[in-house]
Amino acid sequence: MNGEREKFEQFKRDCRSLKYLTKELIEINEKLEDLAYKMQGVSGISTSDLRYENAMYKDNRLELMEKEEELLNLKKEYASRINRVNRILSQIDPSMMMVITDLYINKKPSEIVAAQYGMTKPTMYSRMKEALNGFI
């Protein structure tokens, strides 16, 4: 029973953080694109005058590759959490999917969501648990 409750609580946390995870995924993609340019040696167009001096060249490709690997792992973790929530929501009853979406993703108050769908709060929570049973 404790394991099922913990899985349900984790699912609720993942639903609540879905918008945050999506924004973070977009930022990670931008950072990865930035790193790809840096690893190719492209840093941007300089509008300053040409310089003919021989500056010390620092090769930081290994550091950039480590940063890329770190970002790719984070991207994989976030994408997997987002996909898990979407997969579960797509498999349950559409009315319960709307309740869960309003309650946890859109963060509407539980009293309003229960009234909107014609249920009491305890009924709403028990139906959610029933709908999610077997998927989480």
Backbone torsions as a table, in degrees:
resi	resn	phi	psi	omega
1	MET	NA	-40.9	179.4
2	ASN	-62.8	-39.8	-179.8
3	GLY	-63.6	-40.5	179.1
4	GLU	-67.1	-39.9	178.9
5	ARG	-64.6	-41.7	179.3
6	GLU	-64.7	-39.4	177.8
7	LYS	-64.5	-40.5	178.5
8	PHE	-64.5	-42.8	179.3
9	GLU	-64.5	-39.6	178.0
10	GLN	-64.8	-39.8	177.6
11	PHE	-62.3	-42.3	178.0
12	LYS	-62.5	-41.8	178.4
13	ARG	-63.0	-42.2	179.2
14	ASP	-64.5	-38.7	177.3
15	CYS	-64.2	-44.0	-178.7
16	ARG	-63.4	-31.4	-176.8
17	SER	-98.6	10.9	-176.6
18	LEU	-59.4	-44.9	-179.5
19	LYS	-66.8	-40.0	177.6
20	TYR	-62.4	-46.2	-179.2
21	LEU	-61.2	-38.6	179.4
22	THR	-64.8	-44.0	178.1
23	LYS	-63.6	-42.5	179.0
24	GLU	-63.0	-39.0	178.7
25	LEU	-62.2	-39.8	177.7
26	ILE	-64.4	-44.1	179.0
27	GLU	-64.8	-39.1	178.2
28	ILE	-62.8	-42.0	178.1
29	ASN	-61.0	-39.1	177.9
30	GLU	-66.8	-41.0	178.4
31	LYS	-65.4	-38.2	178.0
32	LEU	-65.5	-38.9	177.7
33	GLU	-64.0	-42.0	176.7
34	ASP	-59.6	-46.0	-179.9
35	LEU	-63.4	-37.1	179.9
36	ALA	-61.2	-41.6	177.4
37	TYR	-64.4	-43.3	-178.8
38	LYS	-65.4	-37.2	-179.6
39	MET	-70.6	-24.8	176.6
40	GLN	-81.4	-10.0	179.8
41	GLY	92.9	7.5	179.7
42	VAL	-94.6	121.2	179.7
43	SER	-115.8	-5.9	179.3
44	GLY	125.9	171.2	-179.5
45	ILE	-90.7	129.0	179.0
46	SER	-97.6	131.8	179.3
47	THR	-97.9	2.7	178.9
48	SER	-80.1	170.0	179.9
49	ASP	-64.1	157.7	177.6
50	LEU	-65.5	145.2	176.1
51	ARG	-117.9	137.4	-178.9
52	TYR	-108.5	17.7	-178.8
53	GLU	-91.3	160.0	179.8
54	ASN	-101.8	93.1	-179.6
55	ALA	-78.3	156.4	177.3
56	MET	-66.4	129.0	-179.2
57	TYR	-96.7	125.4	179.3
58	LYS	-109.0	119.5	179.3
59	ASP	-90.1	108.7	-178.9
60	ASN	-114.9	27.8	-178.6
61	ARG	-63.5	-36.4	179.1
62	LEU	-63.9	-43.0	177.4
63	GLU	-61.6	-41.7	178.7
64	LEU	-66.8	-37.8	178.5
65	MET	-66.5	-38.1	177.1
66	GLU	-65.5	-42.0	177.8
67	LYS	-63.3	-40.0	178.4
68	GLU	-62.7	-44.3	179.8
69	GLU	-62.3	-41.1	178.0
70	GLU	-61.9	-44.9	179.3
71	LEU	-66.7	-38.3	178.6
72	LEU	-64.7	-39.1	177.3
73	ASN	-64.8	-42.2	178.2
74	LEU	-64.5	-41.4	178.3
75	LYS	-61.2	-42.6	179.8
76	LYS	-63.4	-43.2	179.7
77	GLU	-63.9	-48.1	-179.1
78	TYR	-63.9	-43.9	-179.9
79	ALA	-62.6	-38.0	-179.5
80	SER	-67.3	-38.7	178.1
81	ARG	-67.4	-41.3	178.6
82	ILE	-64.6	-45.8	-178.9
83	ASN	-64.2	-36.4	179.1
84	ARG	-62.6	-47.0	179.3
85	VAL	-62.5	-47.5	-179.4
86	ASN	-62.6	-39.7	179.6
87	ARG	-63.7	-46.0	-179.4
88	ILE	-65.3	-44.7	-179.6
89	LEU	-62.9	-33.0	-179.6
90	SER	-73.9	-18.0	-176.5
91	GLN	-96.7	-13.6	-178.0
92	ILE	-93.4	172.4	178.8
93	ASP	-55.2	132.7	-177.2
94	PRO	-56.5	-35.6	179.9
95	SER	-67.8	-38.8	177.5
96	MET	-71.6	-31.4	176.1
97	MET	-61.9	-41.3	179.1
98	MET	-66.3	-39.9	178.7
99	VAL	-62.0	-48.7	-179.1
100	ILE	-63.6	-41.1	179.1
101	THR	-62.3	-47.2	179.7
102	ASP	-65.3	-42.0	-174.1
103	LEU	-73.1	-48.2	-171.3
104	TYR	-102.7	-35.4	-177.2
105	ILE	-87.7	-46.6	178.5
106	ASN	-85.5	-8.0	174.2
107	LYS	56.6	44.2	174.0
108	LYS	-81.0	151.4	178.0
109	PRO	-62.8	143.5	-175.4
110	SER	-61.9	-34.7	179.3
111	GLU	-62.6	-43.0	-179.3
112	ILE	-67.4	-42.6	-179.5
113	VAL	-65.0	-44.7	179.2
114	ALA	-60.5	-45.0	179.7
115	ALA	-66.2	-38.7	-179.3
116	GLN	-60.7	-36.4	-178.2
117	TYR	-101.2	11.4	174.3
118	GLY	67.9	40.4	179.8
119	MET	-132.7	162.7	168.6
120	THR	-86.0	162.6	180.0
121	LYS	-59.3	-48.3	179.6
122	PRO	-60.3	-38.6	178.0
123	THR	-64.2	-42.6	-179.7
124	MET	-59.4	-47.7	-179.0
125	TYR	-66.3	-39.1	179.8
126	SER	-68.4	-37.7	177.5
127	ARG	-67.8	-35.5	176.6
128	MET	-63.3	-45.4	179.9
129	LYS	-62.8	-40.0	177.3
130	GLU	-62.7	-45.4	-177.7
131	ALA	-64.7	-36.7	-177.2
132	LEU	-85.2	-15.5	-179.5
133	ASN	-59.6	125.3	-178.8
134	GLY	98.4	-17.1	179.0
135	PHE	-103.2	-23.4	178.7
136	ILE	-114.8	NA	NA
